[in-house]
Amino acid sequence: MKIIIVGGSFSGIYCAIKVKELYPSFEVLLIEKKEKIGYIPSGLSMLLNGEIRSLDEAYFMTKEELEKSGVTVLTSTEVTSYNLSSKVIETTNGTKQFDKLVLATGSSQKSSKMFDEFSDIKTYKDRESAEITLKALEEVKDVVVIGAGQAGMELASGLIHQGKRVHVIETMDYPLYKYFDKDFLESFYTTTGKIEGLTFYFNETVKQIDDSILLFSSGNTIDITDKLVLSANSVRPELSIFKNQLKANSDHTIFVDDYLETSVQDVYAVGDLIQVPSFIFQTNVYAPLIVNAVQTSMTCAKNIVEKKETLRPMLKTIGVKLFDYYLASTGLMESEDFLYHEEVKSVMMTLPISTVYKKDIKVKLVYDATTYHLLGVQLISKEPVLDKINTFALVIKEKIDIRTLNQLPHFYNAVFANTSLSLFDVFEKGDDSSEV
Ligand SMILES: Cc1cc2nc3c(=O)[nH]c(=O)nc-3n(C[C@H](O)[C@H](O)[C@H](O)COP(=O)(O)OP(=O)(O)OC[C@H]3O[C@@H](n4cnc5c(N)ncnc54)[C@H](O)[C@@H]3O)c2cc1C
């Protein structure tokens, strides 16, 4: 059996490893158009933030490591066309025949139509574009970042760290709106908005860009003569190469069944190419995150011979360090309550991280008003508390009654932990809708 996997990033690599592990006799060929596999898309931000010293460190796996698991890896090889019904693909290294094909070609920062109009916007998701952007950064003091989502804010944080003046543009009226409620983030963005060199442009959408002026839909402008413009807005897959051979969803992702098979038999799609089932909304959503790329690829591998296991519903969960803050979020936000079928309530609280260590962690819990099941959590602290979000994600998935949180097994240590009594008290007093 010959399995071809196209794309050498998170979804392609983990799918290849899992297929080879489950079916050692299968011939597994992974094709990647870049020179190397396994680049981490936040490499440039990590470098600018001082987390790594060179982009060479921004890889999670090498070709040699992958080949050790028995996978054949073809790099610098681009798939240029697909004939899915004949089970043939054309590549820059010749024609290849497959029995099963896994599409793991991901998404692009260049999918927006802005790029048709202004070719000089820089991106940085892959190594090559990150190198070009890094070089261009040497020439400028001012950088315009389009998009204040996780990627844009991480980049802005790194650019400030490097002493640049940063102009962040966001269509919404606050940053990180996909993961945090506005009331929860208010103190974060008012504080960071005062950081020297950082300017937010909220409620502004880029309408047009030429060599010297960036025009917003509002009519406002920014002079970009000596500025570098970087895109950090939403990514989407590029599907034109499939020439309508595959059924697509309305958001331009590839349609797959519960077992990751596309509308064409023996052709599968994973990672950023597809939607995933949402645990909270009981519908499919587009959530281009690494965890989803890995989980979809694992499930795909298990179904490659026969359909055995459906994809488990996902919770969108992120953790990020921005400027001096650690921020994490999982599940439903209060602002999304209209998408949930029952009444939703929330509580916000600020607690000391431990009994003796008085630094705070601010938490917002969103829960079902009738069942008291936890639905979503947001947290922020100046201390590295990101791991806590994984525990909350588990509480959500296990549908645990929020009033029993302090009865869950946990340790107490006066230096490293707090008692959960304060959390418990909130619900005991029936005070379940105010800031504590
Ligand atoms: C700047 C940035 C930072 C991010 N940070 C995070 C983060 O911190 N945490 C998180 O969870 N998610 C993050 N994400 C999202 C995450 O990167 C994606 O969800 C993940 O990379 C998807 O993996 P994938 O394998 O599906 O696709 P991709 O990573 O997009 O990889 C697709 C691969 O296919 C190759 N390819 C494409 N077309 C062809 C072709 N025709 N022939 C051969 N090869 C081809 C590409 O070169 C690429 O290597 C970030 C995204 C961006 C843009």
The ligand as an ORCA input file, in Angstrom:
! r2SCAN-3c Opt
* xyz 0 1
  C       2.524     33.368     12.666
  C       1.754     32.183     13.160
  C       1.938     31.742     14.471
  C       1.209     30.656     14.958
  N       1.381     30.258     16.263
  C       0.638     29.232     16.745
  C       0.768     28.810     18.110
  O       1.564     29.364     18.886
  N      -0.017     27.784     18.539
  C      -0.911     27.155     17.717
  O      -1.604     26.231     18.158
  N      -1.047     27.521     16.412
  C      -0.302     28.537     15.915
  N      -0.452     28.915     14.605
  C      -1.313     28.099     13.722
  C      -0.503     26.868     13.277
  O       0.707     27.304     12.756
  C      -1.247     26.032     12.249
  O      -2.480     25.644     12.800
  C      -0.429     24.781     11.881
  O       0.825     25.137     11.376
  C      -1.177     23.961     10.833
  O      -0.379     22.886     10.446
  P      -0.602     22.169      9.050
  O       0.393     21.058      8.991
  O      -2.029     21.823      8.857
  O      -0.292     23.281      7.930
  P       0.916     24.266      7.679
  O       1.685     24.512      8.913
  O       0.356     25.414      6.936
  O       1.887     23.442      6.711
  C       1.572     23.072      5.401
  C       2.830     22.548      4.732
  O       2.504     22.120      3.412
  C       3.501     22.568      2.505
  N       2.882     22.678      1.185
  C       1.864     23.509      0.824
  N       1.549     23.331     -0.478
  C       2.375     22.364     -0.939
  C       2.529     21.744     -2.216
  N       1.763     22.083     -3.266
  N       3.480     20.800     -2.357
  C       4.259     20.434     -1.297
  N       4.156     20.994     -0.081
  C       3.221     21.938      0.103
  C       3.929     23.913      3.082
  O       5.197     24.315      2.607
  C       3.912     23.619      4.578
  O       5.141     23.114      5.032
  C       0.282     29.996     14.099
  C       0.102     30.439     12.779
  C       0.821     31.523     12.306
  C       0.609     31.985     10.890
*
